[in-house]
Amino acid sequence: MKAQAGRIVVVEGRIAAVGERAQRTYLNFERRRGAGGSIVLSRTLWRELQRSGWTAATLAGKRVRVRGVIEGRDGLLIEAETRSALELVD
């Protein structure tokens, strides 16, 4: 993913862990920080997803697809701007 930094991509993978913070929520493709990519969600978007049934407990192990721009210092973050940027595959 690092080679695609700054580009719009579609990424699909299994969520290994969910990190809920005050302002953002991270859907991590790997348990170890920095080992894989993460989807970054704003607090507003995370609340919207929770209202539709998404929770940290139910997302672990699920496959998701995200559309967005790869960013971050190491090119491993994709910020999901809207609900339509995310899709639960299974």
VOMARTOR-125737 format. One record per atom (N, C-alpha, C, CB): residue number from 1; residue in three letters; x, y, z. Coordinates in nm, 4 decimals, always signed. Glycine has a CB too. Example, Ala and Ser with C-alpha at 12.3 -4.5 7.8 and 13.67 -1.06 7.14 Angstrom:
2
+-----+-----+----------+----------+----------+
!   n ! res !        X !        Y !        Z !
+-----+-----+----------+----------+----------+
!   1 ! ALA !  +1.3190 !  -0.5690 !  +0.7800 !
!   1 ! ALA !  +1.2300 !  -0.4500 !  +0.7800 !
!   1 ! ALA !  +1.3200 !  -0.3300 !  +0.7800 !
!   1 ! ALA !  +1.1308 !  -0.4473 !  +0.9046 !
!   2 ! SER !  +1.2850 !  -0.2250 !  +0.7080 !
!   2 ! SER !  +1.3670 !  -0.1060 !  +0.7140 !
!   2 ! SER !  +1.2900 !  +0.0030 !  +0.7870 !
!   2 ! SER !  +1.4084 !  -0.0598 !  +0.5725 !
+-----+-----+----------+----------+----------+
//
This chain:
90
+-----+-----+----------+----------+----------+
!   n ! res !        X !        Y !        Z !
+-----+-----+----------+----------+----------+
!   1 ! MET !  +0.0815 !  -0.1198 !  +0.0000 !
!   1 ! MET !  +0.0000 !  +0.0000 !  +0.0000 !
!   1 ! MET !  +0.0857 !  +0.1260 !  +0.0000 !
!   1 ! MET !  -0.0926 !  -0.0001 !  +0.1196 !
!   2 ! LYS !  +0.2055 !  +0.1181 !  +0.0540 !
!   2 ! LYS !  +0.2899 !  +0.2375 !  +0.0617 !
!   2 ! LYS !  +0.3160 !  +0.2985 !  -0.0756 !
!   2 ! LYS !  +0.4220 !  +0.2036 !  +0.1284 !
!   3 ! ALA !  +0.3299 !  +0.2151 !  -0.1769 !
!   3 ! ALA !  +0.3600 !  +0.2638 !  -0.3113 !
!   3 ! ALA !  +0.2432 !  +0.3421 !  -0.3716 !
!   3 ! ALA !  +0.3959 !  +0.1471 !  -0.4019 !
!   4 ! GLN !  +0.1245 !  +0.3267 !  -0.3162 !
!   4 ! GLN !  +0.0054 !  +0.3931 !  -0.3687 !
!   4 ! GLN !  -0.0289 !  +0.5218 !  -0.2932 !
!   4 ! GLN !  -0.1125 !  +0.2983 !  -0.3633 !
!   5 ! ALA !  +0.0571 !  +0.5680 !  -0.2046 !
!   5 ! ALA !  +0.0297 !  +0.6879 !  -0.1237 !
!   5 ! ALA !  -0.0120 !  +0.8050 !  -0.2121 !
!   5 ! ALA !  +0.1536 !  +0.7264 !  -0.0404 !
!   6 ! GLY !  -0.1205 !  +0.8715 !  -0.1713 !
!   6 ! GLY !  -0.1717 !  +0.9860 !  -0.2439 !
!   6 ! GLY !  -0.2707 !  +0.9519 !  -0.3541 !
!   6 ! GLY !  -0.0593 !  +1.0604 !  -0.3019 !
!   7 ! ARG !  -0.2917 !  +0.8260 !  -0.3772 !
!   7 ! ARG !  -0.3819 !  +0.7818 !  -0.4834 !
!   7 ! ARG !  -0.5130 !  +0.7301 !  -0.4252 !
!   7 ! ARG !  -0.3153 !  +0.6728 !  -0.5687 !
!   8 ! ILE !  -0.6169 !  +0.7400 !  -0.5065 !
!   8 ! ILE !  -0.7456 !  +0.6821 !  -0.4685 !
!   8 ! ILE !  -0.7397 !  +0.5329 !  -0.4994 !
!   8 ! ILE !  -0.8652 !  +0.7517 !  -0.5441 !
!   9 ! VAL !  -0.7763 !  +0.4520 !  -0.4004 !
!   9 ! VAL !  -0.7689 !  +0.3069 !  -0.4146 !
!   9 ! VAL !  -0.8944 !  +0.2418 !  -0.3585 !
!   9 ! VAL !  -0.6439 !  +0.2516 !  -0.3441 !
!  10 ! VAL !  -0.9105 !  +0.1152 !  -0.3926 !
!  10 ! VAL !  -1.0101 !  +0.0298 !  -0.3300 !
!  10 ! VAL !  -0.9307 !  -0.0817 !  -0.2637 !
!  10 ! VAL !  -1.1173 !  -0.0258 !  -0.4345 !
!  11 ! VAL !  -0.9494 !  -0.0969 !  -0.1326 !
!  11 ! VAL !  -0.8759 !  -0.1975 !  -0.0560 !
!  11 ! VAL !  -0.9766 !  -0.2880 !  +0.0142 !
!  11 ! VAL !  -0.7789 !  -0.1308 !  +0.0473 !
!  12 ! GLU !  -0.9489 !  -0.4155 !  +0.0112 !
!  12 ! GLU !  -1.0336 !  -0.5129 !  +0.0793 !
!  12 ! GLU !  -0.9465 !  -0.5966 !  +0.1712 !
!  12 ! GLU !  -1.1098 !  -0.6030 !  -0.0225 !
!  13 ! GLY !  -0.9938 !  -0.6207 !  +0.2916 !
!  13 ! GLY !  -0.9197 !  -0.7030 !  +0.3855 !
!  13 ! GLY !  -1.0006 !  -0.7333 !  +0.5094 !
!  13 ! GLY !  -0.7909 !  -0.6355 !  +0.4238 !
!  14 ! ARG !  -0.9463 !  -0.8208 !  +0.5922 !
!  14 ! ARG !  -1.0127 !  -0.8588 !  +0.7175 !
!  14 ! ARG !  -0.9669 !  -0.7670 !  +0.8299 !
!  14 ! ARG !  -0.9831 !  -1.0069 !  +0.7532 !
!  15 ! ILE !  -1.0609 !  -0.7293 !  +0.9126 !
!  15 ! ILE !  -1.0311 !  -0.6435 !  +1.0269 !
!  15 ! ILE !  -0.9764 !  -0.7300 !  +1.1398 !
!  15 ! ILE !  -1.1578 !  -0.5648 !  +1.0731 !
!  16 ! ALA !  -0.8542 !  -0.7009 !  +1.1821 !
!  16 ! ALA !  -0.7908 !  -0.7755 !  +1.2908 !
!  16 ! ALA !  -0.8210 !  -0.7129 !  +1.4264 !
!  16 ! ALA !  -0.6399 !  -0.7825 !  +1.2692 !
!  17 ! ALA !  -0.8349 !  -0.5805 !  +1.4288 !
!  17 ! ALA !  -0.8592 !  -0.5112 !  +1.5563 !
!  17 ! ALA !  -0.9234 !  -0.3762 !  +1.5279 !
!  17 ! ALA !  -0.7264 !  -0.4931 !  +1.6371 !
!  18 ! VAL !  -0.9981 !  -0.3275 !  +1.6257 !
!  18 ! VAL !  -1.0622 !  -0.1963 !  +1.6167 !
!  18 ! VAL !  -1.0106 !  -0.1111 !  +1.7308 !
!  18 ! VAL !  -1.2182 !  -0.2077 !  +1.6210 !
!  19 ! GLY !  -0.9609 !  +0.0070 !  +1.6986 !
!  19 ! GLY !  -0.9115 !  +0.0994 !  +1.8011 !
!  19 ! GLY !  -1.0023 !  +0.2209 !  +1.8090 !
!  19 ! GLY !  -0.7662 !  +0.1427 !  +1.7712 !
!  20 ! GLU !  -1.0764 !  +0.2316 !  +1.9171 !
!  20 ! GLU !  -1.1664 !  +0.3448 !  +1.9354 !
!  20 ! GLU !  -1.0959 !  +0.4513 !  +2.0177 !
!  20 ! GLU !  -1.2986 !  +0.3009 !  +2.0036 !
!  21 ! ARG !  -1.0870 !  +0.5707 !  +1.9642 !
!  21 ! ARG !  -1.0259 !  +0.6849 !  +2.0308 !
!  21 ! ARG !  -1.1307 !  +0.7944 !  +2.0430 !
!  21 ! ARG !  -0.9001 !  +0.7355 !  +1.9533 !
!  22 ! ALA !  -1.0970 !  +0.9037 !  +2.1090 !
!  22 ! ALA !  -1.1931 !  +1.0121 !  +2.1307 !
!  22 ! ALA !  -1.2407 !  +1.0742 !  +1.9999 !
!  22 ! ALA !  -1.1315 !  +1.1194 !  +2.2185 !
!  23 ! GLN !  -1.1505 !  +1.1007 !  +1.9069 !
!  23 ! GLN !  -1.1873 !  +1.1693 !  +1.7831 !
!  23 ! GLN !  -1.1963 !  +1.0784 !  +1.6608 !
!  23 ! GLN !  -1.0889 !  +1.2772 !  +1.7557 !
!  24 ! ARG !  -1.1304 !  +0.9634 !  +1.6656 !
!  24 ! ARG !  -1.1258 !  +0.8747 !  +1.5495 !
!  24 ! ARG !  -1.1348 !  +0.7291 !  +1.5929 !
!  24 ! ARG !  -0.9974 !  +0.8980 !  +1.4687 !
!  25 ! THR !  -1.1773 !  +0.6476 !  +1.4996 !
!  25 ! THR !  -1.1772 !  +0.5031 !  +1.5190 !
!  25 ! THR !  -1.0932 !  +0.4433 !  +1.4070 !
!  25 ! THR !  -1.3236 !  +0.4436 !  +1.5199 !
!  26 ! TYR !  -1.0127 !  +0.3444 !  +1.4413 !
!  26 ! TYR !  -0.9232 !  +0.2799 !  +1.3458 !
!  26 ! TYR !  -0.9657 !  +0.1349 !  +1.3269 !
!  26 ! TYR !  -0.7758 !  +0.2881 !  +1.3934 !
!  27 ! LEU !  -0.9897 !  +0.0976 !  +1.2032 !
!  27 ! LEU !  -1.0157 !  -0.0418 !  +1.1683 !
!  27 ! LEU !  -0.8842 !  -0.0946 !  +1.1123 !
!  27 ! LEU !  -1.1362 !  -0.0572 !  +1.0639 !
!  28 ! ASN !  -0.8172 !  -0.1779 !  +1.1893 !
!  28 ! ASN !  -0.6811 !  -0.2220 !  +1.1571 !
!  28 ! ASN !  -0.6809 !  -0.3579 !  +1.0882 !
!  28 ! ASN !  -0.5962 !  -0.2282 !  +1.2838 !
!  29 ! PHE !  -0.6029 !  -0.3679 !  +0.9803 !
!  29 ! PHE !  -0.5904 !  -0.4940 !  +0.9082 !
!  29 ! PHE !  -0.4913 !  -0.5888 !  +0.9747 !
!  29 ! PHE !  -0.5481 !  -0.4678 !  +0.7654 !
!  30 ! GLU !  -0.4111 !  -0.5399 !  +1.0657 !
!  30 ! GLU !  -0.3152 !  -0.6219 !  +1.1415 !
!  30 ! GLU !  -0.3241 !  -0.5829 !  +1.2881 !
!  30 ! GLU !  -0.1685 !  -0.6036 !  +1.0878 !
!  31 ! ARG !  -0.2947 !  -0.6752 !  +1.3767 !
!  31 ! ARG !  -0.2972 !  -0.6444 !  +1.5205 !
!  31 ! ARG !  -0.1811 !  -0.5552 !  +1.5626 !
!  31 ! ARG !  -0.2942 !  -0.7732 !  +1.6016 !
!  32 ! ARG !  -0.0629 !  -0.5791 !  +1.5036 !
!  32 ! ARG !  +0.0550 !  -0.4998 !  +1.5368 !
!  32 ! ARG !  +0.0511 !  -0.3653 !  +1.4679 !
!  32 ! ARG !  +0.1819 !  -0.5740 !  +1.4986 !
!  33 ! ARG !  +0.0691 !  -0.2606 !  +1.5417 !
!  33 ! ARG !  +0.0685 !  -0.1258 !  +1.4863 !
!  33 ! ARG !  +0.1808 !  -0.1095 !  +1.3843 !
!  33 ! ARG !  +0.0823 !  -0.0214 !  +1.5982 !
!  34 ! GLY !  +0.1463 !  -0.0546 !  +1.2694 !
!  34 ! GLY !  +0.2448 !  -0.0310 !  +1.1656 !
!  34 ! GLY !  +0.2716 !  -0.1504 !  +1.0761 !
!  34 ! GLY !  +0.3708 !  +0.0117 !  +1.2272 !
!  35 ! ALA !  +0.2169 !  -0.2665 !  +1.1091 !
!  35 ! ALA !  +0.2418 !  -0.3855 !  +1.0286 !
!  35 ! ALA !  +0.1506 !  -0.3934 !  +0.9070 !
!  35 ! ALA !  +0.2246 !  -0.5093 !  +1.1131 !
!  36 ! GLY !  +0.0358 !  -0.3301 !  +0.9135 !
!  36 ! GLY !  -0.0599 !  -0.3324 !  +0.8031 !
!  36 ! GLY !  -0.1357 !  -0.2016 !  +0.7985 !
!  36 ! GLY !  -0.1575 !  -0.4506 !  +0.8169 !
!  37 ! GLY !  -0.2227 !  -0.1908 !  +0.7049 !
!  37 ! GLY !  -0.2993 !  -0.0680 !  +0.6885 !
!  37 ! GLY !  -0.4129 !  -0.0549 !  +0.7871 !
!  37 ! GLY !  -0.3533 !  -0.0603 !  +0.5506 !
!  38 ! SER !  -0.4663 !  +0.0671 !  +0.7939 !
!  38 ! SER !  -0.5804 !  +0.0969 !  +0.8806 !
!  38 ! SER !  -0.6775 !  +0.1878 !  +0.8072 !
!  38 ! SER !  -0.5341 !  +0.1625 !  +1.0132 !
!  39 ! ILE !  -0.8035 !  +0.1676 !  +0.8361 !
!  39 ! ILE !  -0.9079 !  +0.2569 !  +0.7881 !
!  39 ! ILE !  -0.9370 !  +0.3538 !  +0.9015 !
!  39 ! ILE !  -1.0376 !  +0.1781 !  +0.7435 !
!  40 ! VAL !  -0.9371 !  +0.4824 !  +0.8721 !
!  40 ! VAL !  -0.9608 !  +0.5842 !  +0.9739 !
!  40 ! VAL !  -1.1025 !  +0.6392 !  +0.9552 !
!  40 ! VAL !  -0.8539 !  +0.6991 !  +0.9654 !
!  41 ! LEU !  -1.1789 !  +0.6402 !  +1.0656 !
!  41 ! LEU !  -1.3156 !  +0.6900 !  +1.0640 !
!  41 ! LEU !  -1.3286 !  +0.8064 !  +1.1604 !
!  41 ! LEU !  -1.4153 !  +0.5783 !  +1.0999 !
!  42 ! SER !  -1.3984 !  +0.9101 !  +1.1197 !
!  42 ! SER !  -1.4257 !  +1.0214 !  +1.2111 !
!  42 ! SER !  -1.5243 !  +0.9741 !  +1.3180 !
!  42 ! SER !  -1.4825 !  +1.1458 !  +1.1339 !
!  43 ! ARG !  -1.5326 !  +1.0470 !  +1.4263 !
!  43 ! ARG !  -1.6259 !  +1.0115 !  +1.5335 !
!  43 ! ARG !  -1.7696 !  +1.0122 !  +1.4799 !
!  43 ! ARG !  -1.6117 !  +1.1099 !  +1.6534 !
!  44 ! THR !  -1.8013 !  +1.1102 !  +1.3960 !
!  44 ! THR !  -1.9358 !  +1.1216 !  +1.3391 !
!  44 ! THR !  -1.9701 !  +0.9998 !  +1.2534 !
!  44 ! THR !  -1.9476 !  +1.2496 !  +1.2554 !
!  45 ! LEU !  -1.8788 !  +0.9596 !  +1.1665 !
!  45 ! LEU !  -1.9029 !  +0.8440 !  +1.0804 !
!  45 ! LEU !  -1.9125 !  +0.7164 !  +1.1632 !
!  45 ! LEU !  -1.7916 !  +0.8309 !  +0.9752 !
!  46 ! TRP !  -1.8268 !  +0.7002 !  +1.2632 !
!  46 ! TRP !  -1.8301 !  +0.5805 !  +1.3481 !
!  46 ! TRP !  -1.9649 !  +0.5708 !  +1.4202 !
!  46 ! TRP !  -1.7136 !  +0.5831 !  +1.4511 !
!  47 ! ARG !  -2.0160 !  +0.6817 !  +1.4690 !
!  47 ! ARG !  -2.1478 !  +0.6798 !  +1.5349 !
!  47 ! ARG !  -2.2578 !  +0.6411 !  +1.4375 !
!  47 ! ARG !  -2.1791 !  +0.8167 !  +1.5964 !
!  48 ! GLU !  -2.2483 !  +0.6922 !  +1.3148 !
!  48 ! GLU !  -2.3461 !  +0.6568 !  +1.2121 !
!  48 ! GLU !  -2.3424 !  +0.5061 !  +1.1839 !
!  48 ! GLU !  -2.3193 !  +0.7364 !  +1.0824 !
!  49 ! LEU !  -2.2221 !  +0.4508 !  +1.1747 !
!  49 ! LEU !  -2.2069 !  +0.3073 !  +1.1520 !
!  49 ! LEU !  -2.2594 !  +0.2268 !  +1.2703 !
!  49 ! LEU !  -2.0603 !  +0.2728 !  +1.1260 !
!  50 ! GLN !  -2.2350 !  +0.2744 !  +1.3915 !
!  50 ! GLN !  -2.2852 !  +0.2055 !  +1.5101 !
!  50 ! GLN !  -2.4383 !  +0.2018 !  +1.5109 !
!  50 ! GLN !  -2.2333 !  +0.2739 !  +1.6374 !
!  51 ! ARG !  -2.5007 !  +0.3100 !  +1.4673 !
!  51 ! ARG !  -2.6474 !  +0.3126 !  +1.4606 !
!  51 ! ARG !  -2.7011 !  +0.2094 !  +1.3611 !
!  51 ! ARG !  -2.6960 !  +0.4529 !  +1.4216 !
!  52 ! SER !  -2.6202 !  +0.1750 !  +1.2615 !
!  52 ! SER !  -2.6637 !  +0.0743 !  +1.1650 !
!  52 ! SER !  -2.6156 !  -0.0665 !  +1.2022 !
!  52 ! SER !  -2.6136 !  +0.1108 !  +1.0263 !
!  53 ! GLY !  -2.5585 !  -0.0825 !  +1.3234 !
!  53 ! GLY !  -2.5240 !  -0.2149 !  +1.3740 !
!  53 ! GLY !  -2.3772 !  -0.2527 !  +1.3741 !
!  53 ! GLY !  -2.5948 !  -0.3130 !  +1.2971 !
!  54 ! TRP !  -2.2882 !  -0.1645 !  +1.3280 !
!  54 ! TRP !  -2.1453 !  -0.1942 !  +1.3307 !
!  54 ! TRP !  -2.0925 !  -0.1709 !  +1.4722 !
!  54 ! TRP !  -2.0677 !  -0.1067 !  +1.2270 !
!  55 ! THR !  -2.0204 !  -0.2662 !  +1.5274 !
!  55 ! THR !  -1.9555 !  -0.2479 !  +1.6573 !
!  55 ! THR !  -1.8136 !  -0.3032 !  +1.6493 !
!  55 ! THR !  -2.0365 !  -0.3180 !  +1.7714 !
!  56 ! ALA !  -1.7315 !  -0.2632 !  +1.7434 !
!  56 ! ALA !  -1.5936 !  -0.3131 !  +1.7479 !
!  56 ! ALA !  -1.5931 !  -0.4651 !  +1.7610 !
!  56 ! ALA !  -1.5157 !  -0.2487 !  +1.8654 !
!  57 ! ALA !  -1.6810 !  -0.5182 !  +1.8447 !
!  57 ! ALA !  -1.6847 !  -0.6629 !  +1.8686 !
!  57 ! ALA !  -1.7289 !  -0.7406 !  +1.7446 !
!  57 ! ALA !  -1.7783 !  -0.6942 !  +1.9847 !
!  58 ! THR !  -1.8257 !  -0.6886 !  +1.6708 !
!  58 ! THR !  -1.8756 !  -0.7630 !  +1.5548 !
!  58 ! THR !  -1.7880 !  -0.7472 !  +1.4308 !
!  58 ! THR !  -2.0158 !  -0.7185 !  +1.5226 !
!  59 ! LEU !  -1.7021 !  -0.6463 !  +1.4253 !
!  59 ! LEU !  -1.6173 !  -0.6252 !  +1.3072 !
!  59 ! LEU !  -1.4920 !  -0.7118 !  +1.3050 !
!  59 ! LEU !  -1.5771 !  -0.4812 !  +1.2995 !
!  60 ! ALA !  -1.4442 !  -0.7537 !  +1.4197 !
!  60 ! ALA !  -1.3220 !  -0.8344 !  +1.4252 !
!  60 ! ALA !  -1.3395 !  -0.9614 !  +1.3423 !
!  60 ! ALA !  -1.2863 !  -0.8700 !  +1.5717 !
!  61 ! GLY !  -1.2504 !  -0.9812 !  +1.2467 !
!  61 ! GLY !  -1.2542 !  -1.0985 !  +1.1607 !
!  61 ! GLY !  -1.3394 !  -1.0826 !  +1.0362 !
!  61 ! GLY !  -1.3034 !  -1.2137 !  +1.2378 !
!  62 ! LYS !  -1.4130 !  -0.9743 !  +1.0255 !
!  62 ! LYS !  -1.4985 !  -0.9503 !  +0.9086 !
!  62 ! LYS !  -1.4171 !  -0.8876 !  +0.7961 !
!  62 ! LYS !  -1.6180 !  -0.8590 !  +0.9456 !
!  63 ! ARG !  -1.4593 !  -0.9150 !  +0.6748 !
!  63 ! ARG !  -1.3938 !  -0.8559 !  +0.5587 !
!  63 ! ARG !  -1.4680 !  -0.7287 !  +0.5196 !
!  63 ! ARG !  -1.3892 !  -0.9563 !  +0.4397 !
!  64 ! VAL !  -1.3914 !  -0.6224 !  +0.4975 !
!  64 ! VAL !  -1.4496 !  -0.4943 !  +0.4546 !
!  64 ! VAL !  -1.3784 !  -0.4456 !  +0.3289 !
!  64 ! VAL !  -1.4395 !  -0.3875 !  +0.5679 !
!  65 ! ARG !  -1.4483 !  -0.3603 !  +0.2559 !
!  65 ! ARG !  -1.3916 !  -0.2948 !  +0.1381 !
!  65 ! ARG !  -1.4036 !  -0.1451 !  +0.1608 !
!  65 ! ARG !  -1.4644 !  -0.3393 !  +0.0048 !
!  66 ! VAL !  -1.2970 !  -0.0723 !  +0.1340 !
!  66 ! VAL !  -1.2969 !  +0.0730 !  +0.1538 !
!  66 ! VAL !  -1.2436 !  +0.1409 !  +0.0280 !
!  66 ! VAL !  -1.2114 !  +0.1126 !  +0.2783 !
!  67 ! ARG !  -1.3026 !  +0.2548 !  -0.0018 !
!  67 ! ARG !  -1.2578 !  +0.3379 !  -0.1136 !
!  67 ! ARG !  -1.2106 !  +0.4701 !  -0.0562 !
!  67 ! ARG !  -1.3718 !  +0.3592 !  -0.2198 !
!  68 ! GLY !  -1.0888 !  +0.5102 !  -0.0901 !
!  68 ! GLY !  -1.0372 !  +0.6360 !  -0.0388 !
!  68 ! GLY !  -0.8943 !  +0.6612 !  -0.0820 !
!  68 ! GLY !  -1.0459 !  +0.6381 !  +0.1109 !
!  69 ! VAL !  -0.8385 !  +0.7686 !  -0.0301 !
!  69 ! VAL !  -0.7020 !  +0.8085 !  -0.0616 !
!  69 ! VAL !  -0.6084 !  +0.7527 !  +0.0449 !
!  69 ! VAL !  -0.6895 !  +0.9633 !  -0.0710 !
!  70 ! ILE !  -0.5028 !  +0.6876 !  +0.0005 !
!  70 ! ILE !  -0.4020 !  +0.6375 !  +0.0944 !
!  70 ! ILE !  -0.3172 !  +0.7548 !  +0.1391 !
!  70 ! ILE !  -0.3134 !  +0.5255 !  +0.0298 !
!  71 ! GLU !  -0.3016 !  +0.7686 !  +0.2693 !
!  71 ! GLU !  -0.2247 !  +0.8802 !  +0.3239 !
!  71 ! GLU !  -0.1490 !  +0.8351 !  +0.4473 !
!  71 ! GLU !  -0.3165 !  +0.9992 !  +0.3577 !
!  72 ! GLY !  -0.0947 !  +0.9298 !  +0.5176 !
!  72 ! GLY !  -0.0181 !  +0.8996 !  +0.6383 !
!  72 ! GLY !  +0.1300 !  +0.8992 !  +0.6094 !
!  72 ! GLY !  -0.0601 !  +0.7656 !  +0.6966 !
!  73 ! ARG !  +0.2040 !  +0.9167 !  +0.7132 !
!  73 ! ARG !  +0.3500 !  +0.9216 !  +0.7018 !
!  73 ! ARG !  +0.4067 !  +0.7986 !  +0.6336 !
!  73 ! ARG !  +0.4125 !  +0.9366 !  +0.8385 !
!  74 ! ASP !  +0.3523 !  +0.6827 !  +0.6691 !
!  74 ! ASP !  +0.4034 !  +0.5591 !  +0.6120 !
!  74 ! ASP !  +0.3128 !  +0.5030 !  +0.5028 !
!  74 ! ASP !  +0.4215 !  +0.4566 !  +0.7206 !
!  75 ! GLY !  +0.2106 !  +0.5801 !  +0.4618 !
!  75 ! GLY !  +0.1237 !  +0.5380 !  +0.3532 !
!  75 ! GLY !  +0.0353 !  +0.4201 !  +0.3846 !
!  75 ! GLY !  +0.2044 !  +0.5058 !  +0.2364 !
!  76 ! LEU !  -0.0015 !  +0.4052 !  +0.5104 !
!  76 ! LEU !  -0.0824 !  +0.2912 !  +0.5491 !
!  76 ! LEU !  -0.2180 !  +0.3296 !  +0.6085 !
!  76 ! LEU !  -0.0069 !  +0.2082 !  +0.6472 !
!  77 ! LEU !  -0.2634 !  +0.4498 !  +0.5842 !
!  77 ! LEU !  -0.3926 !  +0.4940 !  +0.6349 !
!  77 ! LEU !  -0.4850 !  +0.5291 !  +0.5193 !
!  77 ! LEU !  -0.3759 !  +0.6145 !  +0.7289 !
!  78 ! ILE !  -0.6094 !  +0.4863 !  +0.5313 !
!  78 ! ILE !  -0.7118 !  +0.5252 !  +0.4353 !
!  78 ! ILE !  -0.8251 !  +0.5869 !  +0.5163 !
!  78 ! ILE !  -0.7616 !  +0.4023 !  +0.3481 !
!  79 ! GLU !  -0.8519 !  +0.7143 !  +0.4926 !
!  79 ! GLU !  -0.9605 !  +0.7801 !  +0.5651 !
!  79 ! GLU !  -1.0896 !  +0.7616 !  +0.4882 !
!  79 ! GLU !  -0.9307 !  +0.9306 !  +0.5868 !
!  80 ! ALA !  -1.1878 !  +0.6991 !  +0.5539 !
!  80 ! ALA !  -1.3201 !  +0.6826 !  +0.4946 !
!  80 ! ALA !  -1.3981 !  +0.8102 !  +0.5236 !
!  80 ! ALA !  -1.3943 !  +0.5550 !  +0.5510 !
!  81 ! GLU !  -1.4327 !  +0.8827 !  +0.4212 !
!  81 ! GLU !  -1.5003 !  +1.0119 !  +0.4365 !
!  81 ! GLU !  -1.6506 !  +0.9974 !  +0.4579 !
!  81 ! GLU !  -1.4748 !  +1.0979 !  +0.3148 !
!  82 ! THR !  -1.7109 !  +0.8974 !  +0.3945 !
!  82 ! THR !  -1.8556 !  +0.8799 !  +0.4009 !
!  82 ! THR !  -1.8920 !  +0.7341 !  +0.4211 !
!  82 ! THR !  -1.9215 !  +0.9330 !  +0.2743 !
!  83 ! ARG !  -2.0160 !  +0.7094 !  +0.4549 !
!  83 ! ARG !  -2.0663 !  +0.5736 !  +0.4745 !
!  83 ! ARG !  -2.0548 !  +0.4943 !  +0.3443 !
!  83 ! ARG !  -2.2131 !  +0.5762 !  +0.5237 !
!  84 ! SER !  -2.0743 !  +0.5599 !  +0.2319 !
!  84 ! SER !  -2.0688 !  +0.4897 !  +0.1031 !
!  84 ! SER !  -1.9271 !  +0.4454 !  +0.0663 !
!  84 ! SER !  -2.1241 !  +0.5790 !  -0.0066 !
!  85 ! ALA !  -1.8257 !  +0.4937 !  +0.1366 !
!  85 ! ALA !  -1.6879 !  +0.4527 !  +0.1114 !
!  85 ! ALA !  -1.6566 !  +0.3171 !  +0.1731 !
!  85 ! ALA !  -1.5919 !  +0.5569 !  +0.1651 !
!  86 ! LEU !  -1.7437 !  +0.2666 !  +0.2590 !
!  86 ! LEU !  -1.7223 !  +0.1411 !  +0.3302 !
!  86 ! LEU !  -1.8272 !  +0.0391 !  +0.2920 !
!  86 ! LEU !  -1.7236 !  +0.1637 !  +0.4808 !
!  87 ! GLU !  -1.7823 !  -0.0859 !  +0.2827 !
!  87 ! GLU !  -1.8744 !  -0.1946 !  +0.2525 !
!  87 ! GLU !  -1.8341 !  -0.3167 !  +0.3333 !
!  87 ! GLU !  -1.8760 !  -0.2266 !  +0.1007 !
!  88 ! LEU !  -1.9284 !  -0.3761 !  +0.4021 !
!  88 ! LEU !  -1.9043 !  -0.4997 !  +0.4745 !
!  88 ! LEU !  -1.9234 !  -0.6138 !  +0.3761 !
!  88 ! LEU !  -1.9993 !  -0.5140 !  +0.5987 !
!  89 ! VAL !  -1.8162 !  -0.6878 !  +0.3475 !
!  89 ! VAL !  -1.8202 !  -0.7912 !  +0.2453 !
!  89 ! VAL !  -1.8795 !  -0.9199 !  +0.3013 !
!  89 ! VAL !  -1.6801 !  -0.8170 !  +0.1898 !
!  90 ! ASP !  -1.8415 !  -0.9564 !  +0.4233 !
!  90 ! ASP !  -1.9007 !  -1.0767 !  +0.4843 !
!  90 ! ASP !  -1.9247 !  -1.0580 !  +0.6308 !
!  90 ! ASP !  -1.8120 !  -1.1972 !  +0.4631 !
+-----+-----+----------+----------+----------+
//
